[in-house]
Amino acid sequence: MTTATARYNGQLRTEATHTASGAQILSDAPVDNHGRGEAFSPTDLVSTALGTCMMTIMGIAAARLGLELTGTTFDVTKHMAAEPRRIAQIDLQFRLPATLSAKERTILENAARTCPVALSLNPEIRQEVQFRYE
């Protein structure tokens, strides 16, 4: 079974549909690359996928430990390089509950850093990840 299907809608916009759920994602080329920038760009999606993957894997680890991470958030910043145009660095800043013990923090941070997306990205893409406990 396919994971998703996509359609080019013109004007550098695509519409992808998740096969199992029917959920849809629009993508636009960014303004600095001839696009409208009215939706996630493909490289925005890659950067955001890294953060959501890390958060998902932390959620799995937290459930095993009997911890609740609801309300945990992250910010992601993507840095592009030229010649060739590519993602050079992804900065992630997670905000997690301050009540987590040192051991729990270590487990969650290790889980995040070993998520499938983190391990799948080209090693030349720097992944700068910070964890704040608030």
C-alpha positions in Angstrom: 0.0 0.0 0.0 1.3 3.4 -0.8 2.1 5.9 1.9 0.8 8.9 0.1 -0.2 10.3 -3.3 0.5 13.8 -4.5 -0.8 16.2 -7.2 0.9 19.2 -8.7 -1.6 22.0 -8.6 0.5 24.5 -10.6 2.2 27.7 -9.5 4.8 25.6 -7.5 2.1 24.1 -5.2 1.6 20.5 -4.4 -1.2 18.7 -2.5 -0.2 15.4 -0.8 -2.8 13.0 0.6 -2.0 10.4 3.2 -3.4 7.1 1.9 -4.5 5.6 5.2 -6.2 8.6 6.7 -7.0 11.0 3.8 -5.2 13.8 5.6 -3.8 16.4 3.3 -0.7 18.7 3.2 -0.2 21.6 0.9 3.4 22.6 0.0 4.6 25.8 -1.8 7.9 26.8 -3.0 9.3 29.5 -0.6 9.3 33.1 -1.6 13.1 33.1 -1.9 12.8 30.3 -4.5 10.2 31.6 -6.9 7.2 30.5 -4.8 4.3 32.0 -2.9 5.3 30.8 0.5 1.7 30.3 1.5 2.2 26.8 2.9 5.1 24.7 4.2 7.9 24.3 1.7 9.2 20.8 1.1 12.3 21.6 3.2 10.1 23.1 5.9 8.3 19.7 6.0 11.6 17.9 6.4 12.6 20.1 9.3 9.3 19.9 11.0 9.2 16.1 10.4 12.5 15.9 12.4 10.9 17.7 15.3 7.6 15.7 15.2 9.5 12.4 14.9 11.6 13.3 17.9 8.5 14.3 19.9 6.7 11.1 18.9 9.7 8.9 20.0 9.9 10.8 23.3 6.2 10.2 23.8 6.7 6.5 23.3 9.6 6.4 25.8 7.5 8.6 28.2 4.6 6.2 28.0 6.9 3.2 28.9 8.1 5.2 31.9 4.6 6.3 32.9 5.3 9.9 32.2 2.9 12.5 30.7 4.4 14.8 28.0 1.1 16.5 26.9 1.8 20.1 26.3 5.5 19.6 25.4 6.4 22.0 22.5 9.2 22.7 20.1 10.4 25.4 17.8 12.3 24.5 14.6 14.5 26.7 12.5 15.9 25.6 9.2 19.1 27.0 7.7 19.6 26.7 3.9 22.8 26.5 2.0 23.4 27.3 -1.7 25.4 25.7 -4.5 23.6 23.3 -4.3 20.5 24.6 -2.5 20.0 22.2 0.4 19.2 22.1 4.2 22.5 22.8 6.0 21.3 22.8 9.6 18.1 22.3 11.6 17.8 23.9 15.0 15.2 22.4 17.4 14.3 23.7 20.8 12.1 21.5 23.0 10.3 22.7 26.1 9.5 19.8 28.5 8.1 19.6 32.0 10.6 20.8 34.7 9.4 17.9 37.0 11.4 15.3 35.0 14.2 13.7 36.8 17.8 13.7 35.5 17.4 10.0 34.5 14.1 10.6 32.7 15.6 13.6 30.9 18.5 11.5 29.7 16.2 8.7 28.5 14.0 11.2 26.6 16.8 13.1 25.1 18.5 9.9 23.8 15.2 8.7 22.4 14.8 12.0 20.5 18.2 11.9 19.1 17.7 8.4 17.7 14.4 8.9 16.1 14.1 7.4 12.5 14.1 10.8 10.8 17.2 12.0 12.7 18.9 8.8 11.7 17.7 9.0 8.0 18.9 12.6 7.3 22.2 13.1 5.5 24.9 13.3 8.2 26.0 16.6 6.6 22.9 18.3 7.9 23.7 19.6 11.4 21.0 18.8 13.9 21.3 21.3 16.8 18.9 20.1 19.5 18.2 21.9 22.8 16.0 20.7 25.6 14.6 23.2 28.1 12.8 22.1 31.2 10.3 24.6 32.3 
